[in-house]
Amino acid sequence: MLIALIIVLGLSAPAWTASQQLVPTHRSLLSASDHKYKQGDAIMLYANKVGPFQNPTEMYQYYDLPFCMLEDKAYKAEDLGEVLEGDRMVTTGYKIDFLRDVDNQVLCDKKMTVEDVKALRDAVKKDYYFQMFYDDLPVWGFLGKTLKVGRKQEVSLFTHFHFDLAYNEDRVIELNVSSDPMRTIDITAGEALNVQFSYSVKWKGSATPYEHRMDRYARYSFLPQHLEIHWFSIINSCVTVLLLTGFLSTILLRVLKNDFMKYTKDDEMGEDQEETGWKYLHGDVFRFPPHSNLFSAMVGVGSQMLAMALFIFALALVGVFYPYNRGGLLSACVVLYALTAGIAGYVGGTHYKMFGGSNWVSNVLLTAALFCGPVIPAFAFLNTVAIFYGSMVALPFGTIVIIAVIWLLVTFPLTVLGGIAAKNGRGSSTRPAGVTTKYPRDIPALPWYRTALPQMMMAGFLPFSAIYIELYYIFASVWGHKVYTIYSILFIVFIILIIVTAFITIALTYFQLAVEDHRWWWRSFLCGGSTGVFIYGYCFYFFFMRSEMSGFMQTSFFFGYNALVCYAFFLMLGSVGFRASLMFVRHIYRAIKCE
């Protein structure tokens, strides 16, 4: 309870700088009663961000551009997930009261300098858009438009926006914004101008209940015809992969059956025959792997990632991550990573104990730092890039302190407790089929395709083929402007990924033992986790072929954070492959008689 309280207090603490004035607002997303209004009630329209449409990570604060600014502007308090997502909501001068139409209201008369006009001109050329929130409903719009006349490009700035709002009794249901193409100003020359900004508001009734007002954003995620193609592609991919897995399993079971019959017949005859194949390795197959401390830590952290993924799917399937639940997924990731740290400590410690390890302090520290170690320098570099660009995705110092406190007070202690529980618990033997020989057997010369790298490529291709279609939709949501809501499909694909990874790793482990190569521990982990390498390779394809992202900041963020995600996949699927191979090896060596 104390740990959970610390996390809740940390997540509820707003992150801001000393120069920002905060608006004392309730977390209205948590209570539907906060969304009831009477005619004439003032509802604040918050501006969140501006940025180039093709670079979704390159976001800037709304007033970084010379818009009409309130003298007493104030920032809305954000929780941890919203700050991690880059939200910095600030008050605007738009006065949109509940159920009150506005025909033509002047927002401000602004005298723009040459620098102001050039900043807006560059923004319009780069397809800058803005995002605002009204009663927790998001709305987007472009700043202006470009028109190519001959060889010249004309740049126009929108000066009037019209807000269409829908209501149902005392609740806001829908919000749309549009620009008036006839009310623009030419900023091509980049000269100083006097600009009048204005807006209008129109309310209309709606039969949509308040509980379903977010459904329209889910419908906009993918067009209906795309959804049908999506389902068909996933079913086709799943059937293909399952058939391949079934064929592989059938062949493997048949070969194993023949092996068992042969070895049983040899034992019954009682003749001294030379052992061949995987039975020949009964004295070496359970020899502990080199660098067992690192291996144990990787298995532990991979198990933590698997548990974390399952918890996130559970939350998604019950509807926690509804469209534009700002920062919900990132908050869940931070909390679940902290709370599942005990799994990493326990699983890693259990394997370290089985390997006969005695340096427990080293094992716990390695487990705690195995994932955070690469994250810290990557985050430091990317956050520095964001600060250099002046982007709002740069985390404030207060947010960094909150995350550090969560790691120090929750993640690390739970990892230590998991390691202590593993040390004092009962360890299972990894030698069910006999005693390991004193000296390892020589490994015969193997062809090149039996080495680790080709085996990893073969192991990663089949699981990747089961998910590559879904990867596009995920990338289009995370690194684009789509909304992903079909978590049921994603969960099915994830389960298939786990099953296929386990089966392909078992098959490759058998083929490795059949050629009398007993070094299967690390090989099974590397083969299982190799799908993460394929996913990172897909990142290059998506960036250069399926997106229009550009610029050093966007490129750094895309490949930097995707590298961390693929590293997490490598650890997770590596632990799945190893655990499946370990159960398989134990099973086949228990089933034979070894001298």
N, C-alpha and C positions, 0 to 999 in steps of 0.2 A: 504493500500500500504506500509506503514511504517513497519507493522508487517511482511508482506511477504518479504520485503527487508532485514529485520534482519535475517529471516530464511535462505534466499539465501546466505547472507554473511557468516552465520554460517556454512552452509553446504559446501560452496566452500572453506572454510579455511582448509588447510592441517593440519594433526595431526602428529607431529614428536617429537623426543627428541633432545636435544641440541647436542648430539654427532653424529647425523646422517646428512650427506650431502644430500641435496635434488636435484633432477634433475628437471630443469625448463621445464616441458613438458606441452603440451596442453592437454585438456581433449578430446582425439581423438574420444571417443565414441560418442561425440556430433556432429561431423562433418565428413561426408563421404569424403570430399575433402582432409582431412589430411591423407588418406590412399592411395594416388596415389604416385607411385615411378618411378624412372628411373633406368635403368640397372646400377648396381654398387652402388646404394644408400645404405648407412648403416642403418640397422634397428636393434634396440637393442633387444636382447633376455633377458627378465627379469625373474629371479627366484623369486617365490612367497613364497613357504612354503614346508616343509617336515613334515612327521608324519606317525604314524601307520595307515594302511589302514582300520582296523576295528574300529578305534576310530577317527571319522572325526573331532571332536572338539579339540582333542589333537594335535595341530599344533605348529610347531616350525619354527624359521627363518632358511632360507636355509643355511646360513653360521654358524649355530650352530654345524653343522657337518663339518669335515675337508675336504671341497672341495677346488678346485682351486679358490683362492680369488684374485680379482683385488686389486692392491695397492690403487687405487683411486675409490673404490666402492662407489656408490651413490644410494640413495633410491628415488623411484618415489613418487611424491606427491599424496596422496590419499585423497578422500573426506570422509565425515563422514560415509556414508553407507559402504564403502570399509573397513574402519578401524574397524567398528562394526563387520564386517564379518571376520576380522582377516587377511586381506591382508597387506603384507609388501613387496612390490616388490623392488628388488635390482638388480643392473646391474651384468652381468656375463662376463666371458672372451670369450664366443662363438662369433665368428665373422661370421655372416650370412648376406651377402650383397644380395640385390635383383638381382635375375637371375644369380647368380654366383655359380657354382658347386664347391664343395670342396671334393677332393678324400680322403685325410687322413691328417688331421691337428692336430698337437700336441697342446693340451690345456695347459698342464703344466707337469713338472716332480716334483712330490711332495714327500718329505721325511717324512714319517709318523712315529710318535712315537708309543710306545706301547699303550698309552692312546687313540691316534687317531684311531688305528686299532681296539681296543676294542669298541670304540664308534660306528664305522661303523659296526662291527660284531653284536653288540646288535641291531642296527637299522635294519640290514638285517633280523635278526631272527624275529623281530617284524613286518616284511612286510612293512617297511617304503617305502613310495612313495614320489615323488617330483612333484610339479606343476610349470610350467613355462608359460609365455605369450610372444607371438611374434605377433606384430601388433594387439594386443587385442584378439588374438586367443589362447585359453588355450591348453595345452598339458601335459600329465602325463606320468610318467615312474617309474619303480621300481629301487632301488639302487643295488640290487643283487638278488641272489637266494640261496636257501638251498636245499641240496640233502641228503637224508638219505641212508647211505651205511652201511648195517647191523645195529648195534646198535649205530653207530657213525653218527653224523650230520655234513656234510661238508657245509661250508659257503663260498660263492664266491661273489666277488664284481665286478660289471660291470665297465670296464675301457674305453669302446668305445660306443658312441651313434651315430646313424645315423638319420638324419633329412630329411624326405621327404616332400617337399613343392610343392603346386600347385598354379598357377597364371592364371589370366585372364587379358590379356593386361597389364595394369600398376597397378594391384591390387593383393594382396595376398589373396588366396581363402581358402587354406587348409594347415594344418600342422599336421604331425605325427612324432613320435619318436620311434625308436626301438633300442634294444641293440644287440650286437654281442655275441652270446653264446660262441664263440670260443676265445673271447678276455676278459677273466676274470682273476682274481687273487684270490688265496686261502687265506682267512684270518681266517681260523678256529683256528690256533694256537695262534693268537693274538700277534704275534711278530712284531717288527719294520720292516717296508718295504719301499722300494723305488718304487713308483707307477707312471707310465706314463698314463695320461688321454688324450684321443684324441676324435675326432669327424669327421664326414663327412656330406656333404650336397648335395642333388640332387633336382633340379627343374624340373617340368613338367607342360605342359599346361593343362588347364581345361576349360570346357564350362559352368561351373556354374557361374551365374552372381553374382556380389558382394553382391547384396541385399539378396541373399539366402545362403550366406556362413555359416550362423549360423544354417541352417536347419538340418544339419547332427547331431548336438548335440541334437536337439529335437527328431530326429528319434532314437537316442540311448537311450532315456529316458526309453522306454519300448518296448520290442520286439512286432512285429505286432500281433502274436498270443496272447500275453499277453494283448494287447490293445483290441482285440475282447472279450476276457474273461472279461476285465475291463468293457466294455460297457454292456455286457450281465449281469454281476453281479449287476451293478448299476440299470439297467432297472428292473431286477427281484426284487431287494430290494425296489425300488421306488414303483412298482406296489403293492407289498405286504403291504407296509406301507400305501399307499393311500387307499387300500381296507379296511384295519383295521380302518383307520381314517374315511372312509365313513360309515362303519358299526356303529362305535361309534357315529358319528354325527346323523345318522338316528335314532338310539335308543334314543339318547338324545332329538332330536326334537320331537319324538313321546311321550316321557314321559312328556316333557314340554307342549305339546299340551293337553294332558290329565289333567295336573295340571291346566292349564288356564281354561279349560272347567269346571273343578270341582269348582275352586274358583269363576268363573263368575256365575255359577249356584247358588252357596251359596249366593252371593251378590244379585242376582235377587229375591231369595226367601225371603230375608230380615230377616231371622231367626238368632237368636243369637246362632251361633254354635262355638264350640271351634276350634280355628285355629291350624292347624298342618302343619308339613313340613316346607319348606323354607319361606312360607308366615308368619309363626309365628315369624320370625326374622326381620320383617320390621322395628322394632324400634331399632334393634341392629346391623343390617348388615352394616350400614354406620358409626358405632362407630370407631373413629380413632384408628389406631394400636399403641401399645406401642413402645417407642423409635422411634417416628416419624421422628426425625432429621436424625438418621442413615438410616431409611428406605427411606427417600426422597433422600439422597445422593446416596444410592445404585441404586435406579431407575434412577437417573440422569447419573451416570457413566455408567450404563448398556446401556442407550440410546446412550451415546457417543460411546461406543464400537460398537453398531449396525451401527451407521452412518459411523464410521471409516471402518468397514468391507465392507459396500456397496461401499464406495469410492475406496477401494483397489480393489474390484472386477471390478469396472468400469475401472480403470487403466489397470488391467490385461486383460480385454476383448478387449481393444483397442490396445494391443500389447506392452505396456510399459515394461513389465517384460519378455523380450525375454531371451533365454538361455544365461547364463553367463553374464548378465548385472550386473556386480559385485556390490553388495550392494544396488541395486535399490529398492528391497522390504523393506529392513531395513530403508533406507532413507525415503521412502514413509510412513512407520509406524511412524517414529519420527515426520515428518512434519504434517501428518494427525492427530496424537494424539494432537499435539499442537494447530492446527487450529480448531479442533472439541471440544476443552475444553469449549467453550461457550455453546454448547448443554448441557453438563453436568450441568453447572451452572444454565442454564435456566430451564431445566426439573426438576432438583432437587429443585430449588427455587419455581417453580410453585406448586409442590406437598407440599412443606413445608408451603407455603401460604395457600393452601387448608386445611391443618391440623391445621391451626391457630397458626403456629409458630411465634415467635417474636425475637428469638436470631439469627439474620441473619448472624452475623459474624461467629458464631459457624457453621452454616450450610454451608457457603461458604468454610471455612477452611476444614471442614470434607469432602466436595465434592472434593476439590483439592487434599487432602491427601489420599483419600480412595484407589486409585490404586497405586499411587506413594509410599505410606507408606510401603506396603510389598515389592515393587520393590527395594527400596534403600538398606535395610539390606540383601536381597537375592543377589543383585548385588555385594555389598561390600564383602560378604563371597566368592562368586564364583570368583570375580576378585582377591581376595587374594590367593585363591587356584591356579589360573592361574599364578600369579606372583611367587608363591613358586615353581611351576613346570618349570618356565622359558618359558611358552608358549606365543606365539604371540597373542593369543586371549585376553590377559590381556590388557585392554584399557589404553592408555597413559593418563597422567594427563591433557594434552591439550584437548583431546577429552571429558573427563569428565567435564571440565570447559565449553566447548561448549554446551553440553547437559544441564548443570545446567543453563547457560545463557538463552537458549531457554525456559526452564521451567519458569524461573523468569520473563522474558520479554514478553513471549507470552502466555504460558499455564495458568499461574496463573492470569494475568490480564484479559484474556478472560473468565475465570471462574467467576471472580468478576463481570465483565460486564453482564454475563448471569444471575447471581444472582440479580443484580440491576434491569435488565429488568423484571425478574419474580416478584420482589417485587412491582414494579411500574405498572405492567400490570394488566389486568383483570383476576381474578381467577374464575374458574368454581366451582360450588357447587358439593359436593359429596353426597348430601342428596336429590336426586330427588323424593323420594317416601315417604317423611314424616319426622317427627322430631324424632331424636334419644332420646330414653328414658333416664331418669336420672340415673337409675341403670341398669347394664347389667343383662340379664337373666342368670339363671344357665344353665350350659351345662350338658346334661344328660351323664351318664356313657357310654363310647364308647368302643367297642372291640379293641384289640391291633392293628389290621390292619387298623384302622381308625386314628391312631396317625400319627405324622408328619413324622417319619423316614420311616415306610413302604410305606406311600403315596409318599414320595420322590423317593423311589426305583422304585415304579410302574411308576411314572411320567417320570423318566429318562431312563427307559429301551426302550420304544418305539421310542423316537427320536434317541437314540444311535443306535438302530438297523437299522436306515435309513442311518447312516453315517459310520458304523464300517468298511465296505469294503473300502471306500475311505480313511479312516484313515491310512491303511497300505501304500498306495501309497504316502500319504503326509509324513509319518514318514520315509519311505525309501528315500524320497528326502531331507528332512530337516536333518535327522540323518544318512544319507548314501550318496551314490554317484550317485543316480538317478537324473534325471532332470524332474521336473514336468512342463508340458506345456499345459495340457488339462484343462484350466480354465473354459471352458464352462460346462464340467461335474461337476466341483467343484461348480460352481454357481448354477446349478440345484439342487445339493444335499443340498446346503446351504438354498435355498428357501424352499425345502421340510422340512428341519430341523426346520425352523421358523414356518411353517404352522402346522406341527405335534406338536411342543411344545405348540403352542397356543391352539390347539384343545384338547390335553390331559389335559392341565391345566384347561381349561373351564369345562371339564367333571368332573375332581376331585373336582373342586370348587362347582359344582352343588351337587355332592354326599355329600360333606361336609355340605352344607346348608340344604340338605334334612334330615339330622339327627340332625338338630337344633344346629349346631356348627357354630357360627358367626365369629370365628377367622380366616377369610379367607385371610386377607391382607398379612401377612408374609408367610402363607402356600402357597399361589399362587406363590409368588416370589421364595420360596425355592423349590417348585415342578418344576417350570420352569427351574431353574438353576441347578437342580440335574444332568442334562446330563453332566455337567462339571466334576462331581465326577466320572461318568462312563468313561469319556475320560481319566481321570487320572489313573483309574484302568487299562485301556487298555495300558497305558505306561508301567506298570509292565509286562504285557503279552508280549509286543513287545521287551522290553529290555532283558528279560530272555529267551524267546522262539523264537523270530524271528530275533535276531541280535547276533553278537559276540562281542559287546562292553564290555570293562572291565577296571579296574583301578579306583582309587578314583576320579581323576579329571573328567574323562568321565562320571562316574556315577553321580557325583555331578552336573555337567552341565545338564545332561539329565533330572534328576528328579527335579532339581531346576528351570530351565527355563520352563519346561513343567508345573510345578505347577503354575507359573505365568500365562501362557497361559490358563490353565484350570480355574484359578480364573477369568480371563477376560471373558471366556465363561460362567461361572456361573453368573456373573453380567449381561452380555448381554441377555442370555436366561431367566434369572430371570425377567428382565424388560419386556421382550416379554410376558412371562406368566402372569405377573401382569396386564399389560395393556389389554391383552385379557380378563382376568377375570373381570377387572373393567368394561369394556364395556358390558360384559355379565350380570353382576349383575345389572348395571344401567338399562339395557334393560328389564329384567324380572320384576324388581320392579316398573318400569314405567307402565308396562302393566296390573298391578292389582290395585284394589282399596283397600287402607289400611286405617283402622280407626285410 
